[in-house]
Amino acid sequence: MTTPATETPNESFLEPSNAQSGSQPLTGLQIEQWHTKGFALIDGLIPHDLLNNLLAEAKELFPGIGSKEAAQITDFGEGMVFPSSSVSLNDLTLHPRLLMASA
């Protein structure tokens, strides 16, 4: 396991730490970082196949950056609701490991 995400003066990017397997996906250090820094970058919390499905659905649901269609959107996401028409977005929202990590 790597240590929680950190930023040092010599680094210009953050590295994620790994999720744990089992019922508690976050370590104590990851939870502490979330509480003290307001974020935690965790690799492996959500299964890659779910993320890949979500990305594929997002390409169908949302216009590309810089496209004419994107320029016409002015609602800043207020149309996003739960449950969504996207099965993968619903699956992400209710994923047991995400719920456990945020509990």
C-alpha positions in Angstrom: 0.0 0.0 0.0 1.2 3.5 -0.7 0.8 6.4 1.7 -2.1 8.8 1.4 -1.9 11.4 -1.4 0.5 14.1 -0.6 2.0 17.1 -2.3 5.6 18.2 -1.5 7.4 21.2 -2.8 9.3 19.0 -5.3 6.1 17.5 -6.7 3.6 19.1 -9.0 1.0 16.3 -8.9 -0.7 14.0 -6.4 -0.5 10.2 -6.3 -3.4 8.1 -5.2 -3.1 5.5 -2.4 -4.7 2.1 -2.8 -8.1 1.1 -1.4 -8.2 -1.9 0.9 -10.1 -5.0 0.1 -12.9 -6.1 2.4 -15.7 -4.3 4.2 -13.6 -1.2 5.1 -12.1 0.2 1.9 -10.2 3.1 3.5 -7.3 3.1 5.9 -7.2 5.3 9.0 -4.6 7.5 7.3 -6.9 7.9 4.2 -9.8 8.9 6.4 -7.7 11.3 8.4 -6.5 12.9 5.1 -10.1 13.3 3.9 -11.0 15.0 7.2 -8.0 17.3 7.4 -7.4 18.1 3.7 -10.9 17.7 2.4 -10.0 15.0 -0.2 -8.5 11.6 -0.6 -7.3 10.1 -3.9 -8.0 6.4 -3.7 -7.2 3.9 -6.4 -9.2 0.7 -6.6 -12.3 1.9 -4.6 -14.6 1.5 -7.6 -14.2 -1.4 -10.0 -12.6 -0.5 -13.3 -15.3 -2.1 -15.4 -17.9 0.1 -13.7 -15.8 3.2 -14.4 -15.3 2.1 -18.1 -19.0 1.6 -18.5 -19.7 5.0 -17.0 -17.2 6.7 -19.3 -18.8 5.0 -22.3 -22.3 6.1 -21.2 -21.1 9.6 -20.5 -19.9 10.0 -24.1 -23.4 9.2 -25.2 -25.1 11.5 -22.7 -22.9 14.6 -22.7 -21.6 16.6 -25.6 -17.9 16.9 -26.1 -15.9 19.8 -24.7 -15.8 22.7 -27.1 -18.6 21.3 -29.3 -21.6 23.4 -30.5 -23.8 21.3 -28.4 -21.7 22.0 -25.3 -21.8 25.7 -26.0 -25.6 25.7 -25.9 -25.7 24.2 -22.3 -26.3 26.9 -19.7 -27.9 24.9 -16.8 -24.6 23.9 -15.1 -25.8 20.3 -14.4 -29.2 21.0 -12.9 -30.6 18.3 -15.2 -28.6 15.6 -13.4 -31.0 13.7 -11.1 -31.0 10.4 -9.2 -32.1 8.0 -10.3 -30.5 8.7 -13.7 -31.2 7.4 -17.1 -27.6 6.1 -16.9 -27.5 2.6 -15.3 -23.7 3.0 -14.6 -24.2 6.4 -12.9 -26.9 4.8 -10.7 -24.5 1.9 -10.0 -21.7 4.3 -9.0 -24.0 6.4 -6.8 -25.1 3.3 -4.9 -21.9 1.3 -5.0 -21.3 -0.5 -1.7 -17.6 0.4 -1.5 -18.3 4.1 -2.2 -21.1 4.1 0.4 -18.8 2.4 3.0 -16.0 4.8 2.3 -18.2 7.8 2.8 -20.0 6.5 5.9 
